[in-house]
Amino acid sequence: MTNTLDRIEVVGEYKHLQIREIKDSGGYHRRVLMCGDDVSGEVQEIKDRAEELWTDEVKTSWATFRAEQEAKMNPE
């Protein structure tokens, strides 16, 4: 079973990619790729958007945000 890419939406400061695909069986499948996720198995259009949007600056900002959130959840 394969899904057909229907839409890519860019969301938020960290340029997450919301992917909407049309399922062969009908209906939609939705998923989110976050900055830095492995996109090597994705269709070329998704790879291109990730490469365009996930700059070193965005990746660094996302990593900093995640580290700050983890520190809040796990104070020493």
Phi and psi in degrees as a GROMACS rama.xvg file:
@    title "Ramachandran Plot"
@    xaxis  label "Phi"
@    yaxis  label "Psi"
@TYPE xy
-124.042  151.871  THR-2
-108.546  151.753  ASN-3
-104.877  127.733  THR-4
-60.0177  128.38  LEU-5
-111.882  -40.491  ASP-6
-157.046  142.852  ARG-7
-122.46  121.805  ILE-8
-115.058  137.479  GLU-9
-97.3652  126.401  VAL-10
-126.545  128.9  VAL-11
77.9609  177.026  GLY-12
-61.0587  -30.8417  GLU-13
-98.3747  11.557  TYR-14
58.037  42.7824  LYS-15
-63.5589  146.86  HIS-16
-106.696  116.011  LEU-17
-90.5141  121.057  GLN-18
-107.421  130.787  ILE-19
-119.894  125.953  ARG-20
-120.969  149.9  GLU-21
-94.2666  123.761  ILE-22
-76.7991  144.546  LYS-23
-56.7841  -33.0516  ASP-24
-82.4531  0.471963  SER-25
101.086  159.332  GLY-26
82.8813  -173.387  GLY-27
-122.534  153.959  TYR-28
-123.889  129.574  HIS-29
-120.155  145.521  ARG-30
-155.45  163.897  ARG-31
-123.715  133.765  VAL-32
-107.919  126.171  LEU-33
-97.7672  152.569  MET-34
-46.1722  126.109  CYS-35
93.5412  -9.55486  GLY-36
-61.4857  152.964  ASP-37
-73.204  118.516  ASP-38
-111.19  13.4192  VAL-39
-61.008  -26.9315  SER-40
-94.3764  6.11753  GLY-41
-88.1707  165.389  GLU-42
-67.1572  158.258  VAL-43
-58.1085  -37.117  GLN-44
-61.1245  -39.1651  GLU-45
-70.1239  -43.1823  ILE-46
-57.7767  -43.4792  LYS-47
-63.3495  -43.6191  ASP-48
-64.9306  -42.9553  ARG-49
-61.7175  -45.2145  ALA-50
-62.7313  -39.6975  GLU-51
-67.2505  -43.3055  GLU-52
-92.5204  -32.71  LEU-53
-88.1983  70.3393  TRP-54
-70.6407  167.702  THR-55
-58.5342  -37.3716  ASP-56
-63.0813  -44.9635  GLU-57
-66.2614  -42.6188  VAL-58
-61.8948  -42.6029  LYS-59
-64.9267  -44.5101  THR-60
-61.8806  -42.5402  SER-61
-64.8383  -43.8623  TRP-62
-62.8086  -40.3844  ALA-63
-64.0659  -45.4184  THR-64
-58.7094  -47.5326  PHE-65
-62.1056  -42.0095  ARG-66
-63.6821  -40.3576  ALA-67
-64.7974  -41.3809  GLU-68
-65.2202  -41.473  GLN-69
-64.6385  -39.2359  GLU-70
-62.9729  -36.1175  ALA-71
-68.4263  -34.9947  LYS-72
-79.4382  -26.4858  MET-73
-129.88  63.5684  ASN-74
-65.8164  143.204  PRO-75
